[in-house]
């Protein structure tokens, strides 16, 4: 029996700034079985660090091809590259349940017209846009990794664009989440869900506080594998106060509806 | 279930300027009970910035924090043990605090980032620690490559200098997951056997534990949580899947290494 229907915060492939153990689909499947994760929306870990993502997306599809029952591709689209619309169409044709974009890595400001167009185009196709706040703690980043974290203004701006927009924001902390959530109207708030991979547990109890103030249904399970231990979000849920232990999480698949 | 000693914990108190300080302390005990923590080895860091900086606490705040820690020990018995917080810039006060708190049951020393780890001002504190068999938990930035505000940061290489000057003292290197490049730390302390890294910190990078085990071995790692208990539990659970530890090694990390480096009778083990 799987505890978590979908983990949208999963990658395969190498990370450019440090050796990550076994970032391969076969290893991921073993981890998912061990931790009770039924399905994963998988990105390519090298894609944010390349301006044109076609090669990484093709490699992602090839890596996942033998495992599509459990692993779905979530390709990366850079809307600053001419022809991104074709890349989006190809991703959806390939059965991607979501797509990813990386504004800090590609220098996309909250006002970037292509970024807006991508969010709208994906939304119109019932395809959530996955944003990743960070891959590593800012304090440990390689000197060559200068992109910085995703800023909350990007999420607020995209969420305000249109009712069809659907965002899944991964690796955000409590302050980021609160700044975005309370800067949106109730309808706009429903366009955004958050993964729990970087939210602190006890004793500060950030996750519990967010469940109480925003509602647990605004959150999805997320692990940031293979960069981070899947055991961490699992433990975070287990250590919630008793009254929140069974608080229901959202299913990313439902966010596409 | 075997004992589980959290070698790096903190509690808040009324003087830290937070109205929710009791809730935070209660959350540590709640989560600790779920995790099976049998002893929180803890310190209070002055006023946590309310009336003097967290990493440069005034003597008055040091004393107030240590008083709060002594009260917690009295209230919770064997579940809590105390590390005495001191600021080495105030040598006389630091030594007096050590005398006062050790006499009341404190089992170790907590050093923040008030002075670099290799500074001679730490020597009298370490001499006291050697005399009384007190491990020293030192706040560490994993590889300092620049200055950071509000801290006189030290890294593993700095702590190694101090540890070589005091070879009979055990030094707990704080939070390998607490920010910075832990890979630098592993290389810096590999050959300094009286440094024991703790596994706490919000960082849960895959590969971190593997690197720590390869560098210093299971007999020099300590279970700990610091500010994020879920990441401590996650790392505890991730030990076995590394394939680098035996069941006995995990027991060492859970509690036996702590028992070995603290004074006899420091923990009430059934």
Boltz contact constraints between the chains, C-beta under 6 A:
constraints:
  - contact:
      token1: [A, 21]
      token2: [B, 206]
      max_distance: 6.0
  - contact:
      token1: [A, 21]
      token2: [B, 207]
      max_distance: 6.0
  - contact:
      token1: [A, 137]
      token2: [B, 179]
      max_distance: 6.0
  - contact:
      token1: [A, 137]
      token2: [B, 203]
      max_distance: 6.0
  - contact:
      token1: [A, 139]
      token2: [B, 179]
      max_distance: 6.0
  - contact:
      token1: [A, 139]
      token2: [B, 180]
      max_distance: 6.0
  - contact:
      token1: [A, 140]
      token2: [B, 180]
      max_distance: 6.0
  - contact:
      token1: [A, 140]
      token2: [B, 181]
      max_distance: 6.0
  - contact:
      token1: [A, 200]
      token2: [B, 228]
      max_distance: 6.0
  - contact:
      token1: [A, 201]
      token2: [B, 230]
      max_distance: 6.0
  - contact:
      token1: [A, 202]
      token2: [B, 27]
      max_distance: 6.0
  - contact:
      token1: [A, 202]
      token2: [B, 31]
      max_distance: 6.0
  - contact:
      token1: [A, 202]
      token2: [B, 229]
      max_distance: 6.0
  - contact:
      token1: [A, 203]
      token2: [B, 24]
      max_distance: 6.0
  - contact:
      token1: [A, 203]
      token2: [B, 27]
      max_distance: 6.0
  - contact:
      token1: [A, 203]
      token2: [B, 28]
      max_distance: 6.0
  - contact:
      token1: [A, 205]
      token2: [B, 27]
      max_distance: 6.0
  - contact:
      token1: [A, 226]
      token2: [B, 206]
      max_distance: 6.0
  - contact:
      token1: [A, 228]
      token2: [B, 204]
      max_distance: 6.0
  - contact:
      token1: [A, 229]
      token2: [B, 204]
      max_distance: 6.0
  - contact:
      token1: [A, 229]
      token2: [B, 206]
      max_distance: 6.0
  - contact:
      token1: [A, 229]
      token2: [B, 234]
      max_distance: 6.0
  - contact:
      token1: [A, 229]
      token2: [B, 238]
      max_distance: 6.0
  - contact:
      token1: [A, 231]
      token2: [B, 234]
      max_distance: 6.0
  - contact:
      token1: [A, 231]
      token2: [B, 237]
      max_distance: 6.0
  - contact:
      token1: [A, 231]
      token2: [B, 238]
      max_distance: 6.0
  - contact:
      token1: [A, 232]
      token2: [B, 204]
      max_distance: 6.0
  - contact:
      token1: [A, 232]
      token2: [B, 231]
      max_distance: 6.0
  - contact:
      token1: [A, 232]
      token2: [B, 234]
      max_distance: 6.0
  - contact:
      token1: [A, 235]
      token2: [B, 230]
      max_distance: 6.0
  - contact:
      token1: [A, 235]
      token2: [B, 233]
      max_distance: 6.0
  - contact:
      token1: [A, 235]
      token2: [B, 234]
      max_distance: 6.0
  - contact:
      token1: [A, 236]
      token2: [B, 230]
      max_distance: 6.0
  - contact:
      token1: [A, 239]
      token2: [B, 31]
      max_distance: 6.0
  - contact:
      token1: [A, 239]
      token2: [B, 34]
      max_distance: 6.0
  - contact:
      token1: [A, 239]
      token2: [B, 230]
      max_distance: 6.0
